C-alpha cells in the first residue's frame, strides 16, 4: 500500500510538472517528438541530447531567461511581442517544445520548428522605449539569445547533471547547439567552450539593468504563479539559477530577499530539487 501511495504521488507530481513546462498536451507532444520514426539531427548519445534530456535544464532554463533579460533591445522585443507579461508559461512551453523538437524530434519536425520560429521573427519589429529600432531576425539579437542559452544549459548540466561532461564533450555540445543556431540565421556561432566564453564576454558592453529586466527578475524570482507547496522548492531552484550566472551578470539582477538569503545554500539546495525533479519526471519514450 505504501509503495502504491508513493507511486501515485510521484506520478501526479511528474504529470503536473510536465504539463506546466510543456503545456496541457504534454504527454501527446512527448510521444510524437520522441516516438515518431525517422532520422534525427542528433544521434542518441550526442551531448546535446544528454544535456537537454536532463533535469538540470530546469536550473539552466531559469538562468538563461535571467541572463537574456539583461540585453535591453532583446528584452524590449520579448516584452512587446512574445506575450511574456500576459502568458509567461505559454512562452516557456513554446521554448521547451522548440528545444525538444530540434534535439529529439525527427529531422522533418526539427525543420518545421525552425521554419516556424524564423517566420515569427520575420514579423517582429519595433522600437525600444529609448528609440532604438529592432527586428527579431537581427543576427546579433539571435546570437545573444543563443549564447545565453548555450552557456546556461551547459553550466547547469556541469553543476547539476547526472555526470559532468569532459572537455571534448563540452566542446561537442557547443558545436551541436551551433548547428541549430546556423539554421536560425546566426552567422558563425561559437563551436567550442572557450569560444563560447569569449563570445559571451564580448557582449558585456551591450548589457544593462532595465525596467524590463527588473520586471522579468521580479516575475521569475519573487512572485512566480505557483501553488504554495511548490514555493520553497522553486525558491531553491531560483537561487541555484542565480548562482549559475557570471558574477558580473548577477550584480545586474535585483534579487528578492528570500533568494539572497538562500544563495549560500544554492548548490546543495539546487541538487536536492533537481534530484526530486528527476525522480518524479517520467522517463523519455523510446526513440522512433
PAZAPA-4460 file (N, C-alpha, C; in steps of 0.05 Angstrom, whole numbers, plus 32768, in hexadecimal, padded with zeros to 4 digits):
% residues 288
    n_x    n_y    n_z   ca_x   ca_y   ca_z    c_x    c_y    c_z   seq   type   mol
   8011   7FE8   8000   8000   8000   8000   8011   8019   8000     1      X     A
   8027   8018   8010   8039   802F   8011   8045   8035   7FF7     2      X     A
   804E   8020   7FE9   805A   8023   7FCE   8046   802E   7FBA     3      X     A
   802E   8025   7FBC   8019   8030   7FAA   8015   804D   7FAF     4      X     A
   8014   8056   7FC8   8010   8072   7FCF   8027   8083   7FC4     5      X     A
   8040   8079   7FC9   8058   8087   7FBF   8057   8089   7FA0     6      X     A
   8051   8074   7F93   804F   8074   7F76   803A   8087   7F6C     7      X     A
   8023   8089   7F7A   800E   809B   7F72   8016   80B8   7F75     8      X     A
   8023   80BE   7F8C   802D   80D9   7F90   8042   80E1   7F7C     9      X     A
   8053   80CE   7F76   8069   80D3   7F63   805D   80D8   7F47    10      X     A
   804A   80C8   7F3F   803D   80CB   7F24   802F   80E6   7F22    11      X     A
   8020   80ED   7F37   8011   8106   7F36   8023   811E   7F36    12      X     A
   8039   811D   7F46   804C   8133   7F46   805A   8136   7F2B    13      X     A
   8062   811F   7F1F   806F   811F   7F05   805D   812A   7EEF    14      X     A
   8043   8122   7EF0   8030   812B   7EDC   802B   8149   7EDE    15      X     A
   8029   8153   7EF7   8025   8170   7EFB   803D   8180   7EF1    16      X     A
   8055   8176   7EF7   806D   8184   7EEE   806F   8184   7ED0    17      X     A
   806A   816D   7EC4   806C   816B   7EA7   8058   817D   7E99    18      X     A
   803F   817E   7EA3   802B   8190   7E97   8032   81AD   7E9B    19      X     A
   803D   81B4   7EB1   8045   81D0   7EB6   805A   81D9   7EA2    20      X     A
   806D   81C7   7E9C   8083   81CF   7E8A   807D   81CB   7E6D    21      X     A
   806E   81B6   7E66   8069   81B0   7E4A   804C   81B4   7E41    22      X     A
   803A   81BC   7E53   801E   81C2   7E4B   800B   81AB   7E50    23      X     A
   7FF1   81B0   7E4C   7FDD   819C   7E52   7FDE   8183   7E41    24      X     A
   7FEA   8185   7E2A   7FED   816D   7E19   8009   8161   7E1B    25      X     A
   8015   8164   7E32   8031   815D   7E36   8037   8140   7E2F    26      X     A
   8026   812D   7E38   802B   8111   7E34   8029   8109   7E17    27      X     A
   8015   8114   7E09   8011   810F   7DED   8029   811B   7DDD    28      X     A
   8030   8133   7DE4   8046   8140   7DD7   8060   8130   7DDB    29      X     A
   8064   8127   7DF3   807C   8117   7DF9   807E   80FE   7DE9    30      X     A
   8067   80F0   7DE7   8066   80D7   7DD8   806C   80DC   7DBA    31      X     A
   8061   80F2   7DB0   8066   80F8   7D93   8083   80FF   7D8E    32      X     A
   808F   8110   7D9F   80AA   8119   7D9B   80BE   8101   7D9D    33      X     A
   80BB   80F2   7DB1   80CE   80DC   7DB7   80C8   80C2   7DA8    34      X     A
   80AE   80BD   7DA2   80A6   80A4   7D98   80A2   80A2   7D7A    35      X     A
   80A1   80B8   7D6C   809D   80B8   7D4F   80B6   80AD   7D41    36      X     A
   80B3   8098   7D31   80CA   808D   7D23   80D6   80A2   7D0F    37      X     A
   80F0   80A0   7D0B   80FD   80B1   7CF7   8118   80BA   7D00    38      X     A
   8129   80C4   7CED   8143   80CE   7CF4   8141   80E7   7D06    39      X     A
   8155   80EA   7D17   8157   8101   7D29   8170   8112   7D22    40      X     A
   816F   812B   7D2A   8187   813C   7D27   819E   8131   7D39    41      X     A
   8196   8127   7D50   81AB   811F   7D63   81A6   8101   7D6B    42      X     A
   81BB   80F2   7D6A   81B9   80D5   7D71   81B8   80D2   7D8F    43      X     A
   81AD   80BB   7D98   81AD   80B5   7DB5   81C9   80B7   7DC0    44      X     A
   81CC   80C2   7DD7   81E6   80C5   7DE3   81F5   80DF   7DDD    45      X     A
   81EB   80EE   7DC9   81F7   8108   7DC4   81F5   811A   7DDC    46      X     A
   8208   812B   7DE2   8207   813C   7DFA   81EE   814D   7DFC    47      X     A
   81E4   8157   7DE6   81CC   8167   7DE8   81B4   8157   7DF2    48      X     A
   81B3   813E   7DEB   819D   812D   7DF5   81A1   8126   7E12    49      X     A
   81BA   8123   7E1A   81BF   811D   7E36   81B8   8135   7E48    50      X     A
   81C0   814D   7E40   81BB   8165   7E4F   819D   816C   7E4F    51      X     A
   8190   816C   7E38   8175   8175   7E36   8161   8161   7E41    52      X     A
   816A   8148   7E45   8158   8134   7E50   815B   8132   7E6E    53      X     A
   816B   8143   7E7B   8170   8141   7E98   8160   8155   7EA7    54      X     A
   815A   814F   7EC0   814A   8160   7ED2   8159   817A   7ED8    55      X     A
   8173   817C   7ED4   8182   8194   7ED9   8179   81AB   7EC7    56      X     A
   816A   81A5   7EB2   8160   81B9   7EA0   814D   81CD   7EAE    57      X     A
   8141   81C4   7EC4   812F   81D6   7ED3   8140   81ED   7EDF    58      X     A
   8157   81E7   7EE9   8169   81FC   7EF3   8174   820C   7EDB    59      X     A
   817D   81FF   7EC7   8189   820C   7EB0   8175   821E   7EA1    60      X     A
   815C   8215   7E9F   8148   8225   7E91   8142   823F   7EA0    61      X     A
   8140   823D   7EBA   813A   8255   7ECA   8152   8268   7EC9    62      X     A
   816A   825E   7ECB   8182   826F   7EC9   8183   827C   7EAE    63      X     A
   817D   826E   7E99   817E   8279   7E7E   816A   8290   7E7B    64      X     A
   8152   828D   7E85   813F   82A3   7E84   8149   82BC   7E92    65      X     A
   8155   82B8   7EAA   8160   82CF   7EB8   8177   82DC   7EA9    66      X     A
   8188   82CC   7E9E   819F   82D7   7E8F   8196   82E5   7E75    67      X     A
   8183   82D9   7E67   8179   82E5   7E4E   816C   8300   7E54    68      X     A
   815F   8303   7E6B   8150   831B   7E71   8162   8333   7E74    69      X     A
   817D   832F   7E77   818F   8346   7E7B   8197   8354   7E61    70      X     A
   818D   834A   7E4A   8192   8358   7E31   817A   836A   7E2C    71      X     A
   817D   8384   7E2E   8165   8396   7E2D   8155   8394   7E13    72      X     A
   8162   8391   7DFC   8154   838F   7DE3   8145   8375   7DE1    73      X     A
   8153   835F   7DE7   8146   8345   7DE6   812F   8343   7DF9    74      X     A
   8132   834E   7E10   811C   834D   7E24   8105   835E   7E1C    75      X     A
   810A   8375   7E10   80F4   8386   7E07   80E3   8377   7DF2    76      X     A
   80F0   8368   7DE1   80E1   8359   7DCD   80D1   8343   7DDA    77      X     A
   80DD   8336   7DED   80CE   8320   7DFB   80B6   832B   7E09    78      X     A
   80B9   8341   7E18   80A2   834B   7E27   808C   8356   7E14    79      X     A
   8094   8361   7DFD   8081   836D   7DEB   8072   8358   7DDA    80      X     A
   807F   8342   7DD4   8074   8330   7DBF   806F   8313   7DC8    81      X     A
   807C   830A   7DDD   807B   82ED   7DE2   8064   82E4   7DF4    82      X     A
   8057   82F7   7E00   8042   82F0   7E13   804D   82E8   7E2E    83      X     A
   8067   82EF   7E33   8073   82E7   7E4C   8064   82F1   7E64    84      X     A
   805B   830B   7E63   804E   8317   7E7A   8032   830A   7E7E    85      X     A
   8024   8305   7E69   8009   82FB   7E6B   8008   82DC   7E6E    86      X     A
   801B   82CE   7E62   801B   82B1   7E62   8037   82A6   7E63    87      X     A
   8045   82AB   7E79   8061   82A2   7E7B   8064   8284   7E7A    88      X     A
   8051   8275   7E85   8053   8258   7E83   804F   824E   7E67    89      X     A
   803E   825C   7E58   803B   8255   7E3C   8054   8258   7E2C    90      X     A
   8063   826E   7E32   807D   8272   7E24   8090   825C   7E2C    91      X     A
   8091   8255   7E46   80A2   8240   7E4F   809C   8226   7E41    92      X     A
   8082   8220   7E3E   807A   8207   7E30   8082   8207   7E13    93      X     A
   807F   821E   7E06   8088   821F   7DEA   80A6   821B   7DE7    94      X     A
   80B5   8227   7DF9   80D2   8224   7DF8   80DA   8207   7DFE    95      X     A
   80CE   81FA   7E12   80D5   81DE   7E18   80CD   81CC   7E01    96      X     A
   80B7   81D2   7DF3   80AF   81C1   7DDD   80C4   81C4   7DC6    97      X     A
   80CD   81DC   7DC1   80E1   81E1   7DAC   80FB   81D1   7DB2    98      X     A
   8104   81D3   7DCB   811C   81C4   7DD3   8118   81A6   7DD0    99      X     A
   8101   819C   7DD8   80FB   817F   7DD5   80FB   8176   7DB8   100      X     A
   80ED   8186   7DA7   80EB   817F   7D8B   8105   817F   7D7D   101      X     A
   8116   8193   7D82   812F   8195   7D74   8144   8181   7D7F   102      X     A
   8141   817A   7D99   8154   8168   7DA5   814D   814B   7DA1   103      X     A
   8133   8144   7DA5   812B   8128   7DA5   8118   8120   7D8E   104      X     A
   810C   8134   7D81   80F8   812E   7D6D   8105   8124   7D53   105      X     A
   80F3   811C   7D41   80FD   8115   7D26   8108   812D   7D18   106      X     A
   8118   8128   7D04   8124   813F   7CF4   810E   8150   7CE8   107      X     A
   80F8   8143   7CDF   80E2   8153   7CD4   80D5   8165   7CE9   108      X     A
   80D1   8159   7D01   80C5   8169   7D17   80D8   8180   7D1F   109      X     A
   80F2   817B   7D20   8105   8190   7D27   8105   81A6   7D12   110      X     A
   8104   819E   7CF8   8104   81B3   7CE3   80EB   81C4   7CE5   111      X     A
   80D4   81B7   7CEB   80BB   81C7   7CEE   80BD   81DA   7D06   112      X     A
   80C9   81D0   7D1C   80CB   81E1   7D34   80DC   81FA   7D2E   113      X     A
   80F2   81F6   7D20   8103   820D   7D18   80F5   8220   7D06   114      X     A
   80E6   8215   7CF2   80D7   8225   7CE0   80C2   8236   7CEE   115      X     A
   80B5   822A   7D02   80A1   8239   7D12   80AE   8251   7D20   116      X     A
   80C4   824B   7D2D   80D2   8261   7D3C   80DB   8277   7D2A   117      X     A
   80E7   826F   7D13   80F1   8283   7D00   80D9   8294   7CF5   118      X     A
   80C2   8287   7CF1   80AB   8296   7CE7   80A2   82AA   7CFC   119      X     A
   80A1   82A2   7D15   8099   82B5   7D2A   80AD   82CC   7D2C   120      X     A
   80C7   82C5   7D2C   80DB   82DA   7D2E   80D9   82EE   7D17   121      X     A
   80D2   82E5   7D00   80D1   82F7   7CE9   80BB   830C   7CEC   122      X     A
   80A7   8307   7CFD   8091   8319   7D01   8095   832C   7D19   123      X     A
   80A9   8327   7D29   80AC   8336   7D42   80C0   834D   7D3D   124      X     A
   80B6   8365   7D3D   80C6   837D   7D3B   80BB   8392   7D4E   125      X     A
   80CA   83A6   7D55   80C0   83BA   7D67   80D6   83CD   7D6F   126      X     A
   80D1   83DC   7D84   80E3   83F0   7D8F   80E3   83EE   7DAD   127      X     A
   80FB   83EF   7DB9   80FD   83EE   7DD6   80F3   8408   7DE2   128      X     A
   80ED   8409   7DFC   80E6   8422   7E09   80FA   8438   7E05   129      X     A
   8113   8430   7E00   8129   8444   7DFC   812B   844C   7DDE   130      X     A
   8119   8442   7DCE   811A   8449   7DB1   812C   8439   7D9F   131      X     A
   8135   8422   7DA9   8146   8411   7D98   8135   83FE   7D88   132      X     A
   8137   83FE   7D6E   8128   83EC   7D5D   8133   83D0   7D5F   133      X     A
   8122   83BC   7D5E   812B   83A0   7D5F   811A   838F   7D4D   134      X     A
   8125   8378   7D46   8117   8363   7D38   8120   8348   7D43   135      X     A
   810E   8337   7D49   8114   831E   7D57   8126   830C   7D46   136      X     A
   8126   8310   7D2C   8137   8300   7D1A   8154   830A   7D19   137      X     A
   815A   8320   7D27   8175   832B   7D28   8188   8315   7D32   138      X     A
   819C   830D   7D22   81AF   82F8   7D2B   81BC   82FE   7D46   139      X     A
   81C1   8318   7D4C   81CE   831F   7D65   81BC   8319   7D7D   140      X     A
   81A2   831E   7D7A   818F   8318   7D90   818B   82FA   7D93   141      X     A
   8189   82EC   7D7C   8186   82CF   7D7D   819F   82C3   7D8A   142      X     A
   81B6   82CE   7D83   81CF   82C4   7D8E   81D0   82C7   7DAD   143      X     A
   81C6   82DD   7DB7   81C6   82E1   7DD4   81B5   82CC   7DE2   144      X     A
   819D   82C7   7DD7   818C   82B3   7DE3   8199   8297   7DE2   145      X     A
   81A6   8291   7DCC   81B3   8278   7DC9   81CA   8275   7DDD   146      X     A
   81DB   828A   7DDF   81F1   8289   7DF2   81E8   8284   7E0E   147      X     A
   81D4   8293   7E16   81CA   8291   7E32   81BF   8275   7E37   148      X     A
   81B0   826A   7E24   81A5   824F   7E28   81BB   823A   7E29   149      X     A
   81CD   823B   7E16   81E2   8227   7E15   81F4   8227   7E2E   150      X     A
   81FB   823F   7E36   820B   8242   7E4F   81FD   8237   7E67   151      X     A
   81E4   8240   7E6B   81D5   8238   7E83   81CE   821A   7E84   152      X     A
   81C5   8210   7E6D   81BE   81F3   7E6C   81D7   81E2   7E72   153      X     A
   81ED   81E8   7E66   8205   81D9   7E6A   820F   81DB   7E87   154      X     A
   820F   81F4   7E91   8219   81F8   7EAC   8206   81EA   7EC1   155      X     A
   81EC   81EB   7EBC   81DA   81DD   7ECD   81DF   81BF   7ECD   156      X     A
   81E4   81B4   7EB6   81E9   8197   7EB5   8203   8190   7EC4   157      X     A
   8217   81A1   7EC0   8230   819B   7ECE   822D   819C   7EEC   158      X     A
   821B   81AD   7EF6   8217   81AF   7F13   8202   819D   7F1E   159      X     A
   81EE   8196   7F0E   81D7   8187   7F19   81CF   816F   7F08   160      X     A
   81DD   8169   7EF3   81D7   8153   7EE2   81E0   8138   7EEE   161      X     A
   81D7   8123   7EE1   81DE   8108   7EEB   81FC   8103   7EEC   162      X     A
   820B   810B   7ED8   8228   8107   7ED8   8234   811D   7EC6   163      X     A
   8244   812F   7ED2   8250   8145   7EC2   825E   813B   7EA9   164      X     A
   825C   814B   7E94   8269   8144   7E7B   8287   814B   7E7B   165      X     A
   8298   813A   7E71   82B4   8141   7E6E   82B8   8156   7E58   166      X     A
   82D0   8161   7E57   82D5   8178   7E45   82CC   8175   7E28   167      X     A
   82D3   815E   7E1C   82CD   815A   7E00   82AF   8158   7DFC   168      X     A
   82A1   814D   7E0F   8284   814A   7E0D   8276   8166   7E12   169      X     A
   8282   8177   7E22   8277   8192   7E26   827A   81A1   7E0C   170      X     A
   8291   819F   7DFE   8294   81AC   7DE4   8280   81A1   7DD0   171      X     A
   827B   8187   7DD1   8268   817B   7DBF   824B   8185   7DC4   172      X     A
   8245   818A   7DDE   822A   8195   7DE4   8228   81B1   7DD7   173      X     A
   823C   81C2   7DDA   823C   81DD   7DCF   8239   81DB   7DB0   174      X     A
   8247   81C7   7DA4   8245   81C4   7D87   8229   81BA   7D7F   175      X     A
   821D   81A8   7D8F   8202   819F   7D89   81EE   81B7   7D89   176      X     A
   81F1   81C8   7D9E   81DF   81DF   7D9F   81E4   81F2   7D88   177      X     A
   81FD   81F4   7D7F   8204   8206   7D69   81F7   81FD   7D4F   178      X     A
   81F3   81E3   7D4C   81E7   81D9   7D33   81CA   81E2   7D32   179      X     A
   81BC   81E3   7D48   81A0   81ED   7D49   81A0   820C   7D45   180      X     A
   81B3   8219   7D52   81B5   8236   7D50   81B8   823F   7D33   181      X     A
   81C9   8231   7D24   81CD   8239   7D08   81B3   8237   7CF8   182      X     A
   81A3   8223   7CFE   818A   8220   7CF0   8176   8236   7CF7   183      X     A
   817A   8243   7D0E   8168   8259   7D16   8172   8273   7D0B   184      X     A
   8189   8273   7CFD   8193   828C   7CF1   81A9   8299   7D00   185      X     A
   81B6   828B   7D12   81CC   8296   7D22   81E6   828F   7D13   186      X     A
   81F5   82A4   7D0C   820E   82A0   7CFE   8225   829A   7D11   187      X     A
   8234   8286   7D0B   824D   8280   7D19   824A   827D   7D37   188      X     A
   8237   826C   7D41   8235   8268   7D5E   824D   8259   7D68   189      X     A
   8254   825C   7D82   826B   824E   7D8D   8267   8230   7D8C   190      X     A
   827D   8222   7D89   827B   8204   7D87   828C   81F7   7D9C   191      X     A
   8298   8206   7DAE   82A7   81FB   7DC5   829F   820A   7DDE   192      X     A
   82A5   81FD   7DF5   829E   820A   7E0E   82AE   8224   7E12   193      X     A
   82C7   8224   7E0A   82D8   823C   7E0D   82CD   8252   7DFC   194      X     A
   82C5   824C   7DE3   82BA   8260   7DD1   829F   826A   7DDC   195      X     A
   8290   8259   7DE8   8276   8261   7DF4   827B   8276   7E0A   196      X     A
   828F   8270   7E1C   8295   8282   7E32   829F   829D   7E27   197      X     A
   82AF   829C   7E12   82B9   82B5   7E07   82A3   82C5   7DFA   198      X     A
   8291   82B8   7DEC   827B   82C5   7DDF   8268   82D2   7DF3   199      X     A
   8263   82C4   7E09   8252   82CF   7E1E   825F   82E7   7E2B   200      X     A
   8278   82E5   7E31   8286   82FC   7E3D   8286   8314   7E2A   201      X     A
   8288   830F   7E10   8288   8324   7DFC   826E   8334   7DFA   202      X     A
   8258   8329   7E06   823E   8337   7E04   8238   8347   7E1E   203      X     A
   824A   8346   7E31   8245   8353   7E4B   823E   8371   7E48   204      X     A
   824B   837E   7E35   8247   839B   7E32   822B   83A2   7E29   205      X     A
   821C   838E   7E1E   8201   8393   7E15   81EC   838F   7E2B   206      X     A
   81F4   8385   7E42   81E1   837D   7E57   81DD   8393   7E6B   207      X     A
   81C5   8393   7E77   81BF   83A6   7E8C   81A6   839E   7E9B   208      X     A
   81A3   83A8   7EB3   818A   83A4   7EC2   8175   83B8   7EB8   209      X     A
   815E   83AE   7EB2   8148   83C0   7EA8   812E   83B9   7EB7   210      X     A
   811A   83C9   7EB2   8100   83C4   7EBE   80F6   83A8   7EB5   211      X     A
   80FB   83A1   7E9C   80F2   8387   7E91   8101   8370   7E9F   212      X     A
   811B   8373   7EA2   812A   835E   7EAF   8123   835B   7ECC   213      X     A
   811D   8372   7ED9   8115   8370   7EF5   80F9   8363   7EF7   214      X     A
   80E7   8369   7EE4   80CD   835C   7EE4   80CF   833E   7EDF   215      X     A
   80E1   8337   7ECE   80E6   831A   7EC9   80F0   830C   7EE2   216      X     A
   8104   8318   7EEF   810E   830C   7F08   80F9   830B   7F1E   217      X     A
   80E8   8320   7F1F   80D3   8320   7F34   80C0   8309   7F2F   218      X     A
   80B9   8305   7F15   80A6   82F0   7F0F   80B2   82D5   7F14   219      X     A
   80CB   82D1   7F0B   80D7   82B6   7F0D   80E0   82AF   7F29   220      X     A
   80E8   82C4   7F39   80F4   82BE   7F53   80E2   82C5   7F6B   221      X     A
   80D3   82DA   7F68   80C4   82E3   7F80   80A7   82D9   7F81   222      X     A
   809A   82D8   7F6A   807D   82D2   7F6A   8075   82BF   7F54   223      X     A
   8081   82A7   7F52   8078   8294   7F3D   805C   828A   7F43   224      X     A
   804C   8286   7F2F   8030   827D   7F33   802F   825F   7F39   225      X     A
   8037   8258   7F52   8038   823C   7F5A   8029   8238   7F74   226      X     A
   801E   8220   7F78   8011   821B   7F92   8025   821C   7FA8   227      X     A
   801C   8222   7FC0   802E   8225   7FD7   8040   820D   7FDC   228      X     A
   8036   81F4   7FDA   8048   81DE   7FE0   8061   81DD   7FCE   229      X     A
   805F   81EA   7FB6   8075   81E9   7FA3   8088   8201   7FA7   230      X     A
   8081   8214   7FB8   8090   822C   7FBA   80AD   8228   7FC5   231      X     A
   80B0   8217   7FDA   80CA   8213   7FE5   80DD   8204   7FD2   232      X     A
   80D4   81ED   7FC6   80E5   81E1   7FB2   80EC   81F4   7F9B   233      X     A
   80D9   8204   7F93   80DE   8217   7F7D   80F2   822C   7F86   234      X     A
   80F0   8236   7F9F   8103   8249   7FA9   8120   823E   7FA9   235      X     A
   8123   8225   7FB0   813D   8218   7FAF   8147   8216   7F92   236      X     A
   8135   8210   7F80   813C   820F   7F63   8144   822A   7F59   237      X     A
   8135   823F   7F62   813B   825B   7F5A   8157   8263   7F64   238      X     A
   815D   825C   7F7D   8177   8263   7F88   818E   8254   7F78   239      X     A
   8189   823B   7F71   819C   822C   7F61   81A1   823A   7F46   240      X     A
   818B   8244   7F3A   818D   8251   7F20   819D   826B   7F22   241      X     A
   8198   827A   7F37   81A6   8293   7F3B   81C4   828D   7F3F   242      X     A
   81C9   8279   7F4F   81E5   8271   7F55   81F4   8269   7F3C   243      X     A
   81E5   825F   7F28   81F0   8256   7F0F   81FB   826D   7EFD   244      X     A
   81F0   8285   7F01   81F7   829C   7EF1   8213   82A5   7EF6   245      X     A
   8221   82B0   7EE2   823B   82BC   7EE6   8238   82D3   7EFB   246      X     A
   824C   82D7   7F0C   8249   82EC   7F21   8241   8307   7F16   247      X     A
   824C   830F   7EFF   8245   8329   7EF3   8227   832B   7EEC   248      X     A
   821C   8314   7EE3   81FF   8314   7EDC   81EE   8314   7EF5   249      X     A
   81F7   8305   7F0A   81E8   8303   7F23   81E4   831F   7F2F   250      X     A
   81F9   8330   7F2C   81F7   834B   7F38   81E2   835C   7F2B   251      X     A
   81D9   8355   7F13   81C5   8365   7F05   81A9   835B   7F0B   252      X     A
   81A6   8345   7F19   818C   8339   7F1E   8182   8340   7F3A   253      X     A
   816B   834E   7F3C   8161   8354   7F57   8156   833B   7F64   254      X     A
   8161   8334   7F7B   815A   831B   7F88   8147   8320   7F9F   255      X     A
   8130   8311   7FA0   811F   8313   7FB7   812E   8308   7FD0   256      X     A
   8125   8311   7FE7   8133   830A   8000   8136   82EC   8004   257      X     A
   8120   82DD   7FFE   8121   82C0   8003   8136   82B2   7FF1   258      X     A
   8139   82BB   7FD8   814D   82AF   7FC7   8169   82B6   7FD0   259      X     A
   816C   82CF   7FD8   8187   82D8   7FE2   818F   82C7   7FFB   260      X     A
   817B   82C2   800D   8181   82B2   8025   8188   8295   801E   261      X     A
   817D   828B   8008   8181   826F   8001   819B   826B   7FF0   262      X     A
   81A7   8280   7FE7   81BF   827D   7FD6   81D5   826C   7FE3   263      X     A
   81DA   826F   7FFE   81F0   825E   800A   81EA   8240   8008   264      X     A
   81D1   8239   8005   81CA   821C   8003   81BF   8216   7FE7   265      X     A
   81C6   8227   7FD4   81BA   8224   7FB9   81C2   8209   7FAC   266      X     A
   81DB   8201   7FAF   81E4   81E9   7FA1   81D9   81D0   7FAD   267      X     A
   81DB   81CC   7FC8   81CE   81B4   7FD3   81B0   81B4   7FD0   268      X     A
   81A4   81CC   7FD3   8187   81CE   7FCF   817F   81C8   7FB3   269      X     A
   818F   81D2   7F9F   8189   81CD   7F83   818C   81AF   7F7D   270      X     A
   81A0   81A2   7F88   81A4   8185   7F83   818C   8176   7F8E   271      X     A
   8182   817E   7FA5   816C   8170   7FB2   8153   8172   7FA1   272      X     A
   814D   818B   7F97   8135   818F   7F87   8138   8181   7F6C   273      X     A
   814F   8183   7F5F   8153   8175   7F45   8150   8157   7F48   274      X     A
   815A   814C   7F5E   8157   812F   7F63   8139   8128   7F66   275      X     A
   812A   813A   7F74   810E   8135   7F77   80FF   8136   7F5C   276      X     A
   8107   814A   7F4C   80FB   814C   7F31   8101   8133   7F20   277      X     A
   811A   812A   7F22   8122   8112   7F13   8112   80FA   7F1C   278      X     A
   810C   80F9   7F36   80FE   80E2   7F41   80E0   80E1   7F38   279      X     A
   80D4   80F9   7F36   80B7   80F9   7F2E   80B2   80FA   7F10   280      X     A
   80C7   8102   7F01   80C3   8105   7EE4   80C2   80E9   7ED7   281      X     A
   80AD   80E4   7EC7   80AB   80CA   7EB9   80C2   80C8   7EA5   282      X     A
   80CC   80AF   7EA1   80E2   80AB   7E8E   80DA   80B2   7E72   283      X     A
   80ED   80BA   7E62   80E8   80C1   7E46   80DE   80A8   7E37   284      X     A
   80CA   80AC   7E25   80C1   8095   7E14   80D8   808B   7E03   285      X     A
   80D8   8072   7DFA   80ED   8068   7DE9   80ED   8077   7DCE   286      X     A
   8105   807C   7DC3   8107   808B   7DAA   80FB   807A   7D93   287      X     A
   80EE   8089   7D80   80E3   807C   7D69   80F7   8073   7D55   288      X     A
***
